[in-house]
Amino acid sequence: MSETGRVGIVGGSIGGCAAAVSLSRRGWDVELFERSDHELVARGAGIGTLTPFLDALVRRDLIGPDLRRFDARPMHWVGRDPRSRSGRLFGADPPRLPMSTLTWGDLYTQLRRRVPPTVYARGQAVTEIDVAGQRPSLRLADGSRRHYDLVVCADGYRSLGRATLFPDAVLRYRGYVLWRGLLPRGSVTGTDVLEEIAVRCGYEGGHGVFYLVPSSTPDVDGGAGDVNWGLYLQVPDAELAALLTDRRGRTSKGSVAAGMLAPDREAALKARAGELLPEVFAQVVDASRDTFIQAIFTVTVPDYRRARVCLVGDAGTLHPPFTGSGVFKAISNAVELADRLGTDADVDRALTAWNDVQLRNVATFDAAAELFERALIFDMPDLAGFDDDAFAAWNSGVWDRLPPPPARRAPPDQREHELDGSA
């Protein structure tokens, strides 16, 4: 029989909720601490992942079959073309396994409702993590200290857990930002192309993505859907603080929330989009309200645990969004942790095995991040000057350089196999 006990979880977002549900079902006595004193809001962000991954989560009842999602369209590249409002259409990315698009808010809501009601504590900031000994502890902002048999840190990219376990693992700004927004489908003439395909717009020094996600206001438009978009833009270190200063004059370390971009900076960004994108997609960006922005950072950790404190999701190694890691890596980390603990009676041995799997998975994302960051950001050409042959040569060159994923040890059961690496 596997050992259980008390587990403290730091962070109540997607990774924390996935850990809380999975460990509770394995018999652990769970306490989850979320520093926000109100329910996390549904962020205006679209996300995509492999459809088999979501199907596996449905089978585990981490999400329901009623989760709103669309079958993802094939991803095609476009470049500016004066003869076409929607730009010149090039080829597609190589075929992959079936993909789905959805929203962060819908996914979070599905996970959150499955967390046992007595587990989730809002307005409880963790200020210190003590790793010493076999029973780690958490100190809360009110001065109290709680002792546990296991601590799981799912506290995001500026993780207290990471800083405690590996103080030399520091965030590194990558030199670019991701600017994002949503617009109801049909708001701009010409976006019907997104019914058939998703779009990458290629411009010098970056690219943009445009695809459909379930509507943020289903009761208003019947769930017709929204155009989700994001633009990668290079921003020098010296200019980052000004960009991340919001309309109230507050400077963030990493992001500006939806609707809080300073009007003059948002206007300048929209003018820049007009220079980079085909007309239709520039109009989508210009018509979008409550846009938001995040600076892109990376960090690498040597391990995912020390003693009985574990890191989940962005609290561990952090990759750029275009690697497809994101929230689904957090869910996989959490589910695999619960599975490993549930199949090995020795907690420390289970944590060591779990840690080894996470490090092998990270190696896959490392390889993809290095290639795609160079190809799709820093060396990205302006597709407006390409013909079909030039595009084909460039696109195949990108994918041909992608190394194969490393060999992986067989997971302990089929359910973990379904989740391993699928993010």
C-alpha positions as CSV (number, residue, x, y, z in Angstrom):
1,M,0.0,0.0,0.0
2,S,1.3,3.5,-0.9
3,E,2.1,6.0,1.8
4,T,0.0,9.1,2.2
5,G,0.1,12.0,4.6
6,R,-0.3,15.8,4.7
7,V,0.6,17.8,1.7
8,G,0.7,21.6,1.4
9,I,0.3,23.2,-2.0
10,V,1.5,26.7,-2.8
11,G,-0.5,28.3,-5.5
12,G,-4.1,27.9,-6.6
13,S,-4.0,28.2,-10.4
14,I,-4.1,25.4,-12.9
15,G,-1.1,23.4,-11.6
16,G,-2.1,23.8,-8.0
17,C,-5.7,22.7,-8.7
18,A,-4.5,19.7,-10.7
19,A,-2.2,18.6,-7.9
20,A,-4.9,19.1,-5.2
21,V,-7.5,17.0,-7.1
22,S,-5.0,14.2,-8.0
23,L,-3.4,13.9,-4.6
24,S,-6.7,14.1,-2.7
25,R,-8.0,11.2,-4.8
26,R,-4.9,9.2,-3.8
27,G,-5.8,9.6,-0.2
28,W,-3.5,12.6,0.8
29,D,-4.7,15.2,3.3
30,V,-4.4,18.3,1.1
31,E,-4.2,22.0,2.0
32,L,-3.8,24.5,-0.9
33,F,-2.9,28.2,-0.3
34,E,-3.7,30.9,-2.9
35,R,-2.5,34.3,-2.1
36,S,-5.3,36.1,-3.9
37,D,-8.3,36.7,-1.7
38,H,-10.8,36.3,-4.5
39,E,-11.4,33.6,-7.1
40,L,-9.0,33.8,-10.0
41,V,-10.6,35.5,-12.9
42,A,-10.9,33.9,-16.4
43,R,-8.0,35.4,-18.2
44,G,-8.6,36.5,-21.7
45,A,-6.3,34.0,-23.3
46,G,-6.6,31.2,-25.8
47,I,-4.5,28.1,-25.5
48,G,-4.1,24.9,-27.6
49,T,-2.9,21.4,-26.9
50,L,-3.1,17.9,-28.3
51,T,-6.7,16.5,-28.3
52,P,-5.6,13.1,-26.9
53,F,-4.2,15.0,-23.9
54,L,-7.6,16.6,-23.2
55,D,-9.3,13.3,-23.7
56,A,-7.0,11.7,-21.1
57,L,-8.0,14.4,-18.7
58,V,-11.7,13.7,-19.3
59,R,-11.1,10.0,-18.5
60,R,-9.5,11.0,-15.2
61,D,-12.4,13.4,-14.5
62,L,-10.0,16.3,-14.1
63,I,-12.1,18.0,-16.7
64,G,-15.6,17.2,-18.1
65,P,-16.7,16.2,-21.6
66,D,-18.6,19.6,-21.5
67,L,-15.3,21.6,-21.6
68,R,-15.8,24.0,-24.5
69,R,-13.1,23.4,-27.2
70,F,-12.7,23.6,-30.9
71,D,-10.9,21.2,-33.2
72,A,-7.8,23.2,-34.2
73,R,-7.4,24.2,-37.8
74,P,-4.2,23.5,-39.8
75,M,-1.6,26.3,-39.1
76,H,-0.7,28.2,-42.3
77,W,1.8,31.0,-42.8
78,V,0.9,34.3,-44.4
79,G,2.9,37.4,-45.3
80,R,1.8,40.9,-46.3
81,D,0.7,41.3,-49.9
82,P,-0.6,44.6,-51.4
83,R,-2.9,42.6,-53.7
84,S,-4.8,40.9,-50.8
85,R,-6.3,42.2,-47.5
86,S,-5.7,38.8,-45.9
87,G,-2.1,38.5,-47.2
88,R,-0.3,35.9,-49.2
89,L,-1.1,32.4,-48.1
90,F,1.8,30.0,-47.9
91,G,2.1,26.4,-46.8
92,A,1.2,24.8,-43.5
93,D,3.3,23.5,-40.6
94,P,3.9,19.8,-40.9
95,P,0.9,17.6,-39.9
96,R,0.7,16.7,-36.2
97,L,-1.6,14.8,-33.9
98,P,-5.1,16.3,-33.5
99,M,-5.1,19.6,-31.7
100,S,-7.8,21.5,-29.8
101,T,-8.1,25.2,-28.9
102,L,-9.8,26.5,-25.7
103,T,-9.5,29.3,-23.1
104,W,-7.5,29.4,-19.9
105,G,-10.6,30.4,-18.0
106,D,-12.7,27.4,-19.1
107,L,-9.9,25.0,-18.2
108,Y,-9.3,26.6,-14.8
109,T,-13.0,26.5,-14.0
110,Q,-13.2,22.8,-14.8
111,L,-10.2,22.0,-12.5
112,R,-11.2,24.4,-9.8
113,R,-14.7,22.9,-9.3
114,R,-13.2,19.5,-8.7
115,V,-11.0,20.7,-5.8
116,P,-12.6,19.6,-2.5
117,P,-14.2,22.7,-0.9
118,T,-12.3,22.4,2.4
119,V,-8.9,22.2,0.6
120,Y,-8.7,25.6,-1.1
121,A,-7.7,28.5,1.1
122,R,-7.9,32.0,-0.6
123,G,-6.1,35.0,0.7
124,Q,-3.3,32.9,2.3
125,A,0.1,34.0,1.1
126,V,3.0,31.7,1.8
127,T,6.1,33.7,2.9
128,E,8.6,31.0,3.7
129,I,9.3,27.4,2.8
130,D,11.5,25.3,5.2
131,V,13.0,22.3,3.4
132,A,15.0,20.9,6.3
133,G,14.3,17.5,7.6
134,Q,11.7,14.9,6.5
135,R,8.8,17.2,7.2
136,P,8.9,20.5,5.3
137,S,6.9,23.4,6.5
138,L,5.2,26.6,5.2
139,R,5.1,29.9,7.0
140,L,2.0,32.0,6.1
141,A,1.7,35.8,6.0
142,D,-0.3,35.7,9.3
143,G,2.8,34.2,11.0
144,S,1.5,30.7,11.5
145,R,3.6,27.7,10.4
146,R,2.2,24.4,9.0
147,H,4.1,21.1,8.8
148,Y,3.7,18.6,6.0
149,D,4.9,15.2,4.7
150,L,5.1,16.8,1.2
151,V,5.1,20.3,-0.2
152,V,4.1,21.1,-3.8
153,C,5.0,24.5,-5.2
154,A,2.8,25.5,-8.1
155,D,3.4,29.2,-7.6
156,G,4.2,30.3,-11.1
157,Y,7.2,31.7,-12.9
158,R,8.3,33.9,-10.0
159,S,8.1,30.9,-7.7
160,L,9.1,31.2,-4.0
161,G,9.6,27.4,-4.2
162,R,12.2,27.6,-6.9
163,A,14.0,30.5,-5.2
164,T,14.1,28.5,-2.0
165,L,15.3,25.2,-3.5
166,F,17.6,26.6,-6.2
167,P,18.5,30.3,-5.5
168,D,21.0,30.3,-8.4
169,A,18.2,29.6,-10.9
170,V,17.3,33.1,-11.9
171,L,14.9,34.4,-14.5
172,R,16.4,35.6,-17.8
173,Y,14.6,38.1,-20.0
174,R,14.7,36.8,-23.6
175,G,14.5,40.2,-25.3
176,Y,10.9,39.9,-26.6
177,V,7.3,40.1,-25.4
178,L,4.0,38.5,-26.3
179,W,1.2,40.9,-26.8
180,R,-2.3,39.3,-26.8
181,G,-5.9,40.0,-27.3
182,L,-9.4,38.6,-28.2
183,L,-12.0,39.8,-30.6
184,P,-15.5,38.4,-31.2
185,R,-15.6,36.5,-34.5
186,G,-17.2,38.6,-37.3
187,S,-16.1,41.9,-35.9
188,V,-13.7,42.4,-38.8
189,T,-14.6,41.5,-42.4
190,G,-12.3,38.8,-43.8
191,T,-11.6,36.7,-40.7
192,D,-13.8,33.9,-42.1
193,V,-10.5,32.4,-43.3
194,L,-10.0,31.3,-39.7
195,E,-13.0,29.0,-40.1
196,E,-10.7,26.7,-42.2
197,I,-7.2,27.4,-41.0
198,A,-5.2,29.0,-38.2
199,V,-2.7,31.6,-39.2
200,R,0.9,32.5,-38.5
201,C,1.9,36.0,-39.8
202,G,5.6,36.1,-40.4
203,Y,7.5,39.5,-40.2
204,E,11.1,40.4,-39.6
205,G,12.1,39.7,-36.0
206,G,8.9,37.9,-34.9
207,H,5.6,36.4,-35.8
208,G,1.9,36.5,-34.9
209,V,-0.7,33.8,-34.4
210,F,-4.5,34.0,-35.0
211,Y,-7.0,31.2,-34.3
212,L,-10.5,30.6,-33.0
213,V,-11.4,29.8,-29.5
214,P,-14.8,29.3,-27.8
215,S,-16.5,32.7,-27.1
216,S,-15.8,34.6,-23.9
217,T,-19.4,35.7,-24.0
218,P,-21.4,32.6,-25.0
219,D,-24.7,34.0,-23.7
220,V,-24.4,37.0,-25.9
221,D,-23.4,35.5,-29.2
222,G,-24.5,31.9,-28.8
223,G,-20.9,30.7,-28.5
224,A,-19.9,31.7,-32.0
225,G,-16.3,32.1,-30.9
226,D,-13.5,34.6,-30.6
227,V,-10.4,35.4,-32.6
228,N,-7.5,34.8,-30.3
229,W,-4.3,36.5,-31.3
230,G,-0.7,37.0,-30.1
231,L,2.2,38.9,-31.5
232,Y,5.9,38.3,-30.6
233,L,7.8,41.6,-30.6
234,Q,11.4,42.3,-29.8
235,V,11.8,44.9,-27.0
236,P,15.3,45.8,-25.8
237,D,16.0,45.6,-22.0
238,A,16.3,49.3,-21.8
239,E,12.7,49.8,-23.1
240,L,11.0,47.0,-21.2
241,A,10.2,48.9,-18.0
242,A,8.4,51.7,-19.9
243,L,6.3,49.2,-21.8
244,L,5.4,47.4,-18.6
245,T,4.2,50.6,-16.9
246,D,0.4,50.5,-16.8
247,R,-2.1,53.3,-17.2
248,R,-2.0,54.0,-13.5
249,G,1.8,54.5,-13.6
250,R,2.7,51.2,-11.9
251,T,5.6,49.3,-13.3
252,S,5.4,45.5,-13.4
253,K,8.3,43.1,-13.4
254,G,6.8,40.9,-16.1
255,S,3.3,41.7,-17.4
256,V,0.5,44.2,-17.8
257,A,-3.0,42.9,-17.2
258,A,-5.9,43.0,-19.7
259,G,-7.2,46.6,-20.1
260,M,-4.3,48.1,-18.2
261,L,-1.9,49.0,-21.0
262,A,-1.1,52.7,-21.1
263,P,-3.2,54.2,-24.0
264,D,-0.2,55.8,-25.7
265,R,1.8,52.5,-25.6
266,E,-1.1,50.5,-26.8
267,A,-1.7,52.9,-29.7
268,A,2.0,52.7,-30.7
269,L,1.8,48.9,-30.6
270,K,-1.3,48.9,-32.8
271,A,0.4,51.2,-35.2
272,R,3.3,48.8,-35.4
273,A,1.0,45.9,-36.0
274,G,-0.4,47.9,-39.0
275,E,3.1,47.9,-40.5
276,L,3.8,44.2,-39.9
277,L,0.6,42.4,-40.6
278,P,-1.7,41.9,-43.6
279,E,-4.6,44.3,-43.4
280,V,-7.3,41.9,-42.1
281,F,-5.1,40.8,-39.2
282,A,-4.0,44.3,-38.4
283,Q,-7.6,45.4,-38.2
284,V,-8.3,42.5,-35.8
285,V,-5.5,43.8,-33.5
286,D,-6.7,47.4,-33.9
287,A,-10.3,46.5,-33.0
288,S,-9.4,44.5,-29.9
289,R,-9.9,46.0,-26.5
290,D,-8.4,45.1,-23.1
291,T,-5.2,43.8,-24.7
292,F,-2.5,42.5,-22.4
293,I,1.2,41.8,-22.6
294,Q,3.8,39.6,-21.0
295,A,7.6,39.7,-21.1
296,I,9.1,36.4,-22.0
297,F,11.5,34.9,-19.5
298,T,13.2,31.5,-19.2
299,V,14.9,29.7,-16.3
300,T,16.3,26.2,-15.8
301,V,16.3,24.2,-12.6
302,P,18.7,21.3,-12.0
303,D,15.9,19.2,-10.4
304,Y,12.2,19.3,-9.8
305,R,12.5,18.4,-6.1
306,R,14.7,18.7,-3.1
307,A,14.0,16.5,-0.1
308,R,10.2,16.5,0.1
309,V,9.5,19.8,-1.7
310,C,8.5,19.6,-5.4
311,L,8.1,22.1,-8.2
312,V,5.2,22.0,-10.7
313,G,4.6,23.9,-13.9
314,D,6.3,27.2,-14.4
315,A,7.7,27.0,-10.9
316,G,10.2,24.5,-12.4
317,T,12.0,25.1,-15.7
318,L,10.3,27.8,-17.7
319,H,10.1,27.8,-21.5
320,P,8.7,30.3,-24.0
321,P,5.0,29.9,-24.9
322,F,5.6,28.6,-28.4
323,T,7.0,25.4,-27.1
324,G,3.5,24.3,-26.1
325,S,4.6,23.7,-22.4
326,G,2.6,26.2,-20.4
327,V,-0.4,25.0,-18.3
328,F,-0.4,21.5,-19.7
329,K,3.1,20.9,-18.5
330,A,1.8,21.9,-15.0
331,I,-1.1,19.5,-15.3
332,S,1.2,16.7,-16.4
333,N,3.7,17.4,-13.6
334,A,0.9,17.2,-11.0
335,V,-0.8,14.1,-12.4
336,E,2.4,12.2,-12.8
337,L,3.4,13.1,-9.2
338,A,0.2,11.7,-7.8
339,D,0.5,8.6,-10.0
340,R,4.1,7.9,-8.9
341,L,3.2,8.4,-5.2
342,G,0.3,6.1,-5.7
343,T,2.3,3.2,-7.1
344,D,5.3,3.2,-4.8
345,A,5.1,2.8,-1.0
346,D,8.4,4.6,-0.5
347,V,7.7,8.3,-0.9
348,D,11.3,9.4,-1.4
349,R,11.9,6.7,-4.0
350,A,8.7,7.7,-5.8
351,L,9.8,11.4,-5.8
352,T,13.2,10.5,-7.2
353,A,11.6,8.5,-10.1
354,W,9.1,11.3,-10.7
355,N,12.0,13.9,-10.8
356,D,13.9,11.8,-13.4
357,V,10.8,11.7,-15.7
358,Q,10.3,15.5,-15.4
359,L,14.0,16.2,-16.3
360,R,13.8,14.0,-19.4
361,N,10.6,15.7,-20.5
362,V,12.3,19.1,-20.0
363,A,15.0,18.1,-22.4
364,T,12.4,17.8,-25.2
365,F,11.2,21.3,-24.6
366,D,14.7,22.6,-24.3
367,A,15.5,21.4,-27.8
368,A,12.3,22.9,-29.3
369,A,12.8,26.2,-27.5
370,E,16.3,26.7,-28.7
371,L,15.4,26.0,-32.4
372,F,12.1,27.9,-32.5
373,E,13.3,31.0,-30.6
374,R,16.1,31.4,-33.1
375,A,14.0,30.6,-36.2
376,L,10.7,32.3,-35.3
377,I,12.0,35.3,-33.4
378,F,15.6,36.4,-33.9
379,D,16.2,35.0,-37.4
380,M,12.6,35.3,-38.6
381,P,12.5,36.8,-42.1
382,D,9.7,39.0,-43.5
383,L,7.6,36.7,-45.5
384,A,6.3,39.6,-47.6
385,G,9.4,39.2,-49.8
386,F,9.0,35.5,-50.3
387,D,7.6,33.5,-53.2
388,D,6.4,29.9,-52.7
389,D,9.7,28.3,-53.4
390,A,11.6,30.6,-51.0
391,F,9.0,29.9,-48.3
392,A,9.1,26.1,-48.8
393,A,12.9,26.1,-48.5
394,W,12.8,28.2,-45.3
395,N,10.0,26.3,-43.6
396,S,11.5,22.8,-44.3
397,G,14.8,24.1,-43.0
398,V,13.2,25.0,-39.7
399,W,11.5,21.7,-39.2
400,D,14.4,19.6,-40.5
401,R,16.6,21.0,-37.8
402,L,14.3,20.0,-34.9
403,P,16.0,17.1,-33.1
404,P,14.0,14.0,-32.0
405,P,12.8,13.8,-28.4
406,P,15.1,11.8,-26.1
407,A,14.2,8.2,-25.3
408,R,12.0,7.8,-22.3
409,R,11.6,5.1,-19.7
410,A,8.3,3.3,-19.7
411,P,5.9,5.0,-17.2
412,P,4.3,3.0,-14.4
413,D,0.9,2.7,-15.9
414,Q,-1.1,3.5,-19.1
415,R,-2.7,6.5,-17.7
416,E,0.6,8.2,-17.1
417,H,1.7,7.2,-20.6
418,E,-1.3,9.0,-22.0
419,L,-0.2,12.2,-20.3
420,D,3.6,12.0,-20.5
421,G,5.0,14.6,-22.9
422,S,1.6,15.4,-24.5
423,A,1.7,19.1,-23.5
